[in-house]
Amino acid sequence: MKYSLLISFFMGLLFLSGCGSKEEPTVQEKKPATKSFIPDHQLEALEKAKGVEATLKDANKRRYESTKNY
């Protein structure tokens, strides 16, 4: 009796888990497709940082060239 109740419980659980919806979730048509997950203000900050990086590399190169002759 004890095991038959346990087996019945697991069979019921198995049956209920197999009866889930098989439909794919629908995509909302109202939202426009985004080009990336990164917000625009962060992309702008990244571009600005690239400019700063280029400036620092140029300054380092000029400093190296000026000390190379000594």
C-alpha positions in Angstrom: 0.0 0.0 0.0 2.8 2.4 0.9 4.7 1.8 -2.3 1.6 1.9 -4.5 0.7 5.3 -3.2 4.2 6.5 -3.8 4.3 5.1 -7.4 0.9 6.6 -8.1 2.1 10.0 -6.9 5.2 9.9 -9.1 3.1 8.6 -12.1 0.7 11.5 -11.6 3.6 14.0 -11.4 5.1 12.6 -14.5 1.8 12.8 -16.4 1.2 16.4 -15.3 4.8 17.5 -16.3 4.3 15.9 -19.8 1.1 17.8 -20.5 2.7 21.2 -20.7 2.1 23.7 -23.5 4.2 23.1 -26.6 3.5 26.5 -28.2 6.5 28.7 -28.8 6.3 32.1 -27.0 5.2 34.8 -29.4 7.4 37.8 -30.1 5.6 41.1 -29.5 5.3 42.9 -32.8 5.1 46.4 -31.2 8.7 46.6 -30.0 11.2 47.6 -32.7 14.1 45.3 -33.1 17.2 46.5 -31.3 20.6 46.3 -32.9 22.4 45.3 -29.7 21.8 44.8 -26.0 24.1 47.7 -25.1 22.3 51.1 -24.6 23.2 53.9 -26.9 24.7 56.1 -24.1 27.1 53.3 -23.3 28.1 52.9 -26.9 28.8 56.6 -27.1 31.0 56.4 -24.0 32.8 53.5 -25.6 33.5 55.5 -28.7 34.8 58.4 -26.6 37.0 56.0 -24.7 38.5 54.8 -27.9 39.4 58.4 -28.8 41.1 58.8 -25.4 43.0 55.6 -25.9 44.3 56.7 -29.3 45.4 60.0 -27.8 47.3 58.3 -25.0 49.0 55.9 -27.5 50.0 58.8 -29.7 51.5 60.7 -26.7 53.3 57.5 -25.6 54.7 57.1 -29.1 55.9 60.7 -29.2 57.5 60.4 -25.8 59.3 57.2 -26.9 60.5 58.8 -30.1 61.8 61.8 -28.2 63.8 59.7 -25.7 65.1 57.2 -28.3 67.7 59.7 -29.5 69.4 60.0 -26.1 
